Amino acid sequence: MSHGPSAPGVAASAHAHDAPYEPVFTPGSARSKELADLITRYPDKRAALLPALWMVQNDRGWISEAAMMEVGDQLGCTAAYVKGVVTFYTMYHQHPVGKHFIQVCTTSPCLCAGADKVVEAFLEHTGCKELGLTSADGRYTVIEVECLGACGFATPVQINEDYVENVTPEKVPEILAGLP
């Protein structure tokens, strides 16, 4: 069963889109100093783009258009260039996501092992209802991804930075119960 593309979560906290942007790299801040130190490690400061985006995402939970502009200003590149990088890599969030960002591998080997049922179980037990939406309590966002690199342990799932292998629909409630 196809659940369609991962779309921005309309159930995600809408105020996160409406709130005024607070810069991450304010002069004198710890993040600004961290970025300045990071830039010295590269021959061109634009090479610090990926870690700068991680800093923003770690602090804000996602990377907004305003954040892309701020990063571009810091690194001497256009917001369009930054957006091209953000939209290329699936690890960067372009909208608010739940506390637990759940990615279920649905490539062919995993689908043969029942990944579609694992997706359905996560959607049911988290209350997300649809892929890319965030649960009403803000705890979960579930998406499908292409290949988590564990075809021999289907179905693999990544929850934030942690991997869980051999996931079946029956294991989903236990996995969710173990999350903080």
Secondary structure by P-SEA (a helix, b strand, c coil): cccccccccccccccccccccccccccccaaaaaaaaaaaaccccccaaaaaaaaaaaacccccaaaaaaaaaaccccaaaaaaaaaaccccccccccccbbbbbbcaaaaaacaaaaaaaaaaaacccccccccccccccccccccccccccccbbbccccccccccccaaaaaaaacc
